[in-house]
């Protein structure tokens, strides 16, 4: 009969610990994996399945392979919607990120009084739901009862046509910028707070002033955070939906159901009952977002490489 000594029992417990640690890892990851499969992969797979079929008046639902994708590549409404949000991205995102960067640098400089109040004031618009923000700005833009229109009439000035075809994209860009400057500012400000204080002290000892420190120390340290905000902006811009969908109610002659690619997919699915083609448009929009995001990452990596 084997006798178990204290040292033997201790050795067995030590050997069992790594096995318990190895089994604990998958248990912690399992909830995320289950939700990821159920809420992302499964709907994505089902949408891919739907995009391969068409529902016809005669014959019902039939398998058509890639015919829907071929149709989408020649769909002028879809292509114009993608081009419109691409223009929106090129114009709006640089302005938004520049404002966020300036606010973050100003707050980090320590020269502003009531910096916490200012920081909260800049961030508050992000806490406003996009639906509420669009309704609020739609009222402000209104040509009949909006405050800008009333003020212009009182001053005998032309009423600004914020909801006209030429101004609409700029009006949408203003709403999105108002909503997300604070969000991007918080990301950049948090990145600035992680910069070691020794770098600032070394730059000051070398005779660098505030502007030189911001340009040579802070901006290089912000490159990863700027890249992150840029990627978020790529995804958000090409998924533009809430703002044009709500402003369409007060400017139906300017914003159509295909004004953006995301709005077009929604209209196809829930208004036109073309679920299969809507899935195709959604997949192609996702492909555009992936290509644009990869282009941003590739450009950033090339600039980083000497």
C-alpha positions in Angstrom: 0.0 0.0 0.0 1.5 3.4 -1.1 1.8 6.0 1.5 1.0 9.6 0.4 3.4 12.0 2.0 2.7 15.8 2.3 5.3 16.5 -0.3 3.7 14.0 -2.8 0.3 15.6 -2.3 1.7 19.1 -2.8 3.4 18.0 -6.0 0.1 16.6 -7.3 -1.8 19.8 -6.5 0.9 21.8 -8.3 0.6 19.6 -11.3 -3.2 20.0 -11.3 -3.1 23.8 -11.2 -1.9 24.2 -14.9 -4.6 21.9 -16.0 -7.2 24.0 -14.2 -5.8 27.2 -15.6 -5.9 25.7 -19.2 -9.5 24.7 -18.8 -10.5 28.0 -17.3 -9.5 30.0 -20.4 -12.1 28.5 -22.8 -14.8 28.9 -20.2 -14.2 32.6 -19.9 -14.1 33.0 -23.8 -17.2 30.8 -24.3 -19.9 33.5 -23.7 -18.3 35.8 -26.2 -17.9 33.0 -28.8 -21.5 31.9 -28.4 -22.8 35.5 -28.8 -20.4 36.1 -31.7 -21.7 33.1 -33.5 -25.4 33.8 -32.8 -25.5 37.5 -33.3 -22.8 38.0 -36.0 -21.8 34.8 -37.9 -25.3 33.2 -38.1 -27.0 36.4 -39.4 -24.1 37.0 -41.8 -24.4 33.4 -43.1 -28.1 33.7 -43.5 -27.8 37.0 -45.4 -25.2 35.3 -47.7 -27.7 32.5 -48.3 -30.5 34.9 -49.1 -28.4 36.9 -51.6 -28.1 33.8 -53.8 -31.9 33.6 -54.4 -34.6 35.7 -56.1 -38.3 35.7 -55.4 -40.3 35.8 -58.6 -44.0 36.2 -59.3 -43.8 33.0 -61.4 -41.8 30.2 -59.9 -41.5 31.6 -56.4 -38.0 31.6 -54.8 -35.4 30.3 -57.1 -31.6 29.9 -56.9 -29.8 32.4 -59.1 -26.2 32.2 -57.9 -24.4 35.5 -58.4 -27.0 37.1 -60.6 -27.9 39.5 -57.8 -24.4 40.7 -57.5 -24.1 41.2 -61.2 -27.3 43.3 -61.1 -25.9 45.4 -58.1 -22.7 46.3 -60.0 -24.8 47.8 -62.7 -27.4 49.4 -60.3 -27.0 53.2 -60.7 -28.9 53.9 -57.5 -26.5 51.7 -55.4 -23.4 53.1 -57.1 -24.6 56.7 -56.7 -25.3 56.0 -53.0 -21.8 54.6 -52.5 -20.3 57.5 -54.3 -22.3 60.0 -52.2 -21.1 58.5 -48.9 -17.5 58.4 -50.2 -17.7 62.1 -50.8 -19.3 62.6 -47.4 -16.3 60.7 -45.9 -13.7 62.7 -47.8 -15.2 66.1 -46.7 -16.6 65.4 -43.2 -14.1 63.1 -41.6 -11.0 65.4 -41.9 -13.0 68.3 -40.4 -14.3 66.2 -37.6 -11.0 64.6 -36.7 -9.2 68.0 -36.9 -11.7 69.6 -34.5 -11.3 66.6 -32.1 -7.6 66.8 -32.3 -7.6 70.6 -31.5 -9.9 70.1 -28.6 -7.8 67.2 -27.2 -4.6 69.2 -27.5 -6.2 72.3 -25.9 -7.5 70.2 -22.9 -4.2 68.4 -22.5 -2.3 71.7 -22.5 -3.6 72.6 -19.1 -4.1 76.2 -20.1 -7.9 76.1 -20.2 -10.0 77.0 -17.2 -12.9 74.8 -16.2 -11.4 72.0 -18.4 -13.7 69.4 -17.0 -16.8 71.4 -17.8 -15.5 72.1 -21.3 -14.6 68.4 -21.8 -18.1 67.4 -20.7 -19.7 70.0 -22.9 -17.9 68.8 -26.0 -18.7 65.1 -25.2 -22.4 65.6 -24.4 -23.6 65.7 -28.0 -22.4 62.1 -28.4 -24.7 61.1 -25.5 -27.7 62.4 -27.5 -29.2 59.6 -29.7 -28.6 60.1 -33.4 -32.4 60.1 -34.0 -32.9 62.9 -31.5 -30.0 64.8 -33.0 -31.3 64.5 -36.5 -34.8 65.7 -35.4 -33.3 68.6 -33.5 -31.2 69.8 -36.4 -34.0 69.1 -38.8 -36.0 71.7 -36.8 -33.1 74.1 -36.9 -32.7 73.7 -40.6 -36.5 74.1 -41.3 -37.2 76.7 -44.0 -40.6 77.7 -42.5 -40.4 77.6 -38.7 -36.7 77.0 -38.0 -34.9 79.7 -36.0 -32.3 80.3 -38.7 -35.1 81.0 -41.2 -37.0 83.3 -38.8 -33.9 85.2 -38.0 -33.1 85.7 -41.7 -36.6 87.0 -42.4 -36.3 89.4 -39.4 -33.1 90.8 -40.8 -34.4 90.9 -44.4 -31.8 88.3 -45.5 -32.3 85.3 -47.8 -33.4 82.2 -46.0 -30.5 79.7 -45.9 -31.4 76.6 -47.9 -29.9 74.0 -45.6 -32.2 71.3 -47.0 -31.6 72.0 -50.7 -29.9 69.6 -53.0 -26.6 71.6 -53.0 -26.5 72.0 -49.2 -27.9 68.7 -48.0 -24.7 66.7 -47.8 -23.1 69.6 -45.9 -26.0 69.7 -43.5 -25.7 66.0 -42.8 -22.0 66.4 -42.3 -22.7 69.2 -39.8 -25.0 66.9 -37.8 -22.5 64.0 -37.7 -19.6 66.3 -36.8 -21.6 67.7 -34.0 -22.4 64.2 -32.7 -19.0 62.6 -32.9 -16.4 65.3 -32.3 -16.7 64.7 -28.6 -16.4 60.9 -29.0 -13.2 61.2 -31.0 -11.9 63.9 -28.7 -12.1 61.6 -25.7 -10.2 58.9 -27.5 -7.4 61.3 -28.5 -7.4 62.9 -25.1 -7.1 59.6 -23.3 -4.1 58.7 -25.6 -2.4 62.0 -24.7 -2.8 61.2 -21.0 -0.7 58.1 -21.5 2.3 59.9 -22.9 5.1 59.8 -20.3 5.7 63.2 -18.6 9.5 62.6 -19.1 9.1 63.3 -22.8 7.6 66.7 -22.2 10.3 67.5 -19.6 13.1 66.5 -22.0 11.6 68.5 -24.8 11.3 71.6 -22.6 14.9 71.2 -21.4 15.9 71.2 -25.1 14.2 74.6 -25.5 11.0 73.4 -27.2 7.9 75.6 -26.6 4.3 74.5 -26.4 3.7 74.4 -30.2 6.9 72.5 -30.8 6.1 69.9 -28.1 2.6 69.5 -29.6 4.0 69.0 -33.1 7.1 66.8 -32.3 5.9 64.9 -29.2 2.2 64.8 -28.9 1.2 64.3 -32.6 3.6 61.3 -33.1 2.3 59.8 -29.9 -1.3 60.2 -31.2 -0.8 58.3 -34.5 -2.3 54.9 -33.2 -5.3 56.7 -31.7 -5.8 58.8 -34.9 -5.7 55.6 -37.0 -8.3 54.1 -34.7 -10.6 57.1 -35.0 -10.1 57.1 -38.7 -11.1 53.4 -39.0 -14.2 54.1 -36.9 -15.1 57.0 -39.2 -14.7 54.9 -42.3 -17.2 52.4 -40.9 -19.6 55.0 -39.7 -19.5 57.1 -42.8 -20.4 54.3 -45.2 -23.1 53.1 -42.8 -24.8 56.6 -42.8 -28.5 55.9 -42.2 -30.3 57.6 -39.3 -29.7 61.2 -40.3 -30.8 61.0 -44.0 -33.7 58.6 -43.1 -35.2 61.2 -40.8 -34.4 64.3 -42.9 -36.1 62.5 -45.8 -39.4 63.2 -44.1 -38.9 67.0 -44.4 -36.9 67.0 -47.6 -38.4 64.2 -49.8 -37.5 65.9 -53.0 -33.8 65.9 -52.1 -33.3 62.7 -50.1 -34.6 59.7 -51.9 -34.8 56.1 -50.7 -31.4 55.5 -52.3 -29.6 58.6 -51.0 -27.0 56.4 -49.2 -26.2 52.7 -49.8 -27.4 51.7 -46.3 -30.7 53.6 -46.7 -31.1 51.9 -50.1 -30.7 48.4 -48.6 -33.2 49.2 -45.9 -35.7 50.5 -48.4 -35.3 47.4 -50.6 -35.9 45.1 -47.7 -38.7 46.8 -45.8 -40.4 49.0 -48.4 -39.9 47.1 -51.6 -39.9 43.6 -50.0 -36.9 42.7 -52.0 -35.1 40.8 -49.2 -32.8 38.9 -51.4 -31.5 41.9 -53.4 -31.2 43.9 -50.1 -28.9 41.2 -48.7 -26.8 41.5 -51.8 -26.5 45.2 -51.5 -25.6 44.9 -47.8 -22.9 42.4 -48.6 -21.4 44.7 -51.3 -21.5 47.6 -48.9 -19.7 45.6 -46.3 -17.1 44.7 -49.0 -16.7 48.4 -49.8 -16.1 49.1 -46.0 -13.5 46.3 -45.8 -11.6 47.7 -48.8 -11.7 51.2 -47.6 -10.6 50.2 -44.1 -7.8 48.1 -45.6 -6.7 51.0 -47.8 -6.5 53.3 -44.7 -4.4 50.7 -42.8 -2.1 50.1 -45.8 -1.5 53.8 -46.3 -0.8 54.3 -42.6 1.7 51.4 -42.5 3.5 52.7 -45.6 3.9 56.1 -44.1 5.2 54.5 -40.9 7.8 52.4 -42.7 11.0 54.4 -43.4 
